[in-house]
């Protein structure tokens, strides 16, 4: 004897939950408004970042001007301007000496 599955009204398949989300007008307008708000926020972030970059660039110019003033004051007193690389140290990073001469070995 086979076991029969009892089905009711809840098991009837309908199309009620399968509406395309893009065709509902209020949801489409909500998505547009969310995108517009994000666009506005990103614009404000971009503007503040550009202002920070401009302030940093201005500070670089101020630092260079102050540096030139100090060098000109030193040269007026007869002190020579230091030339980079004359202290006996090479410019830039140097390669560290190798502690081993062979390949890397793993012991088990």
N, C-alpha and C positions, 0 to 999 in steps of 0.2 A: 504494500500500500504506500503510495507516494504522499509526502507531506505537502499540503496546499498552503500557499502563502496568502494570507488575507490582506487585501489592500483596501484602503479607504479613500476618502476625498482628498486627504493630504498627499497622496501619492500621484495625483493627476498632474501631469507636466503642463506648465503654462509658459508664456513668454513675458510674464509680468516683471521679472527681475532682470531682464536682459536688454534694457534700453541703453542705447549708446549714450555715454556720459557727455559727449560733445554736442549732442542735439538738444539738451535741456538748456534753455536760455539763461536761467539764473546761474547755473553752474559755469557756463561759458563766460558770462560777465564777471563772475567771481574769479575765475582764472586770469582774465585780462587785468582785473584790478590788482591781483597779487603780483603779476608780472610788472605792472607799472610801479607798484610800491618798491619792488626789488630793484628796478631800474633806477629809481630816485635814490635809494639807499646807496647803491653802487656808485652813482654819480657823486654823492657827497663824500664817500670814501676816497674816490679818485681825486677829488678836489683837495681834500685835506692832505693826501699823500703828496700831491704836486706842491702844495704850500710848504710841506716839510722839506722836500727836496730843494726848493728855492732857498729856504732858510739855511740849509746845510751848505749849498753852493755859496751863499753870501758869507757864511762863516769862514769857508775856505779862502775867499778873497780877503777877508779881514785878517786872517792868520798870515797870509802871504805878505800883506802890506806891513803888518807889525814886524814880520821877520826881516823884510827889506829895510825898515827903519833901524832895527837893531844892527844889521850888517853895515849900513851906511854910517851909523854912529861909531861903530868899532873901527871902520876904515878911516874915519876922520881922526881918530886917536892914534892911528898907525898900526893897528892890529890887522894882520892879514886874514882874509876869509879862508876857512878850512876847505880843502878839496877832498871830496869823498874818495875813499880807497887808499889814502896815503898813510894810514896808521899801521900798515903791515897786515891788516886783516883783509881777506878777499871779500868782494861784494857778493851778496846773495847767499843762498844756502849752499852748504858743502855736503858732500856725501860722507856718511859715517863709515869708519873703518870696519871691515868685516872681522868678526871674532872667530869664524871658522873658515877653512879653506875648501871643505868638501860639501857635498849635497846635504840637505836636511835629512836626518835619520830619526826614525821612530822606533823605540824599543817596546816590545810587547811583554 
